[in-house]
Amino acid sequence: MTWLKIILAALSLLRKFVGFLGDRQLLDAGAAEAIAAQLEASKDAANKAEAASAAAIARFDASGGVPDDSDPNLRD
């Protein structure tokens, strides 16, 4: 009878350990998805900043290197 209890306890412990590993795998997968989403958002923000910089340079070059009236830094 005690051997049966020992075997059942070992199986119960094994079941809990396997459940823990499954939960950990799910948490790691969720963290990987969150990191991927943040990297995608960062890439989009960098692309927008690069496009804005290119547009500003093109506008400055089109005006002959003289800032136009829409420049917020124009003091005169």
C-alpha positions as CSV (number, residue, x, y, z in Angstrom):
1,M,0.0,0.0,0.0
2,T,2.8,2.4,0.7
3,W,4.4,1.7,-2.7
4,L,1.2,2.8,-4.3
5,K,1.1,6.0,-2.3
6,I,4.7,6.7,-3.3
7,I,4.0,6.1,-7.0
8,L,0.9,8.3,-6.8
9,A,2.8,11.1,-5.1
10,A,5.6,10.9,-7.7
11,L,3.0,11.0,-10.5
12,S,1.3,14.0,-8.9
13,L,4.6,15.8,-8.5
14,L,5.5,15.0,-12.2
15,R,2.1,16.3,-13.3
16,K,2.7,19.6,-11.4
17,F,6.2,19.9,-12.9
18,V,4.9,19.4,-16.4
19,G,2.1,22.0,-15.8
20,F,4.8,24.4,-14.6
21,L,6.8,23.9,-17.7
22,G,3.7,24.5,-19.9
23,D,2.9,27.7,-18.1
24,R,6.4,28.9,-18.4
25,Q,6.4,28.3,-22.1
26,L,3.2,30.2,-22.5
27,L,4.6,33.2,-20.5
28,D,7.8,33.2,-22.6
29,A,5.7,33.1,-25.8
30,G,3.7,36.1,-24.6
31,A,6.8,38.0,-23.7
32,A,8.3,37.3,-27.2
33,E,5.1,38.6,-28.8
34,A,5.2,41.8,-26.7
35,I,8.8,42.4,-27.6
36,A,8.1,41.9,-31.3
37,A,5.2,44.3,-31.1
38,Q,7.4,47.0,-29.4
39,L,10.2,46.5,-32.0
40,E,7.6,46.9,-34.8
41,A,6.3,50.1,-33.2
42,S,9.9,51.4,-32.8
43,K,10.7,50.7,-36.4
44,D,7.5,52.5,-37.5
45,A,8.4,55.5,-35.4
46,A,12.0,55.6,-36.8
47,N,10.6,55.4,-40.4
48,K,8.2,58.3,-39.7
49,A,11.1,60.4,-38.2
50,E,13.3,59.6,-41.2
51,A,10.5,60.6,-43.6
52,A,9.9,63.8,-41.7
53,S,13.6,64.6,-41.8
54,A,13.7,64.0,-45.6
55,A,10.7,66.2,-46.1
56,A,12.2,69.0,-44.1
57,I,15.4,68.9,-46.0
58,A,13.6,68.8,-49.3
59,R,11.5,71.8,-48.3
60,F,14.6,73.7,-47.1
61,D,16.4,72.9,-50.4
62,A,13.4,73.9,-52.4
63,S,13.3,77.4,-50.8
64,G,17.0,78.0,-51.8
65,G,18.3,77.4,-48.3
66,V,16.2,80.2,-46.8
67,P,13.7,79.2,-44.1
68,D,10.1,79.9,-45.0
69,D,7.6,81.6,-42.8
70,S,6.3,78.3,-41.4
71,D,9.6,77.7,-39.6
72,P,8.8,77.9,-35.8
73,N,12.5,78.9,-35.1
74,L,12.4,82.0,-37.4
75,R,13.1,84.9,-35.1
76,D,13.0,87.8,-37.5
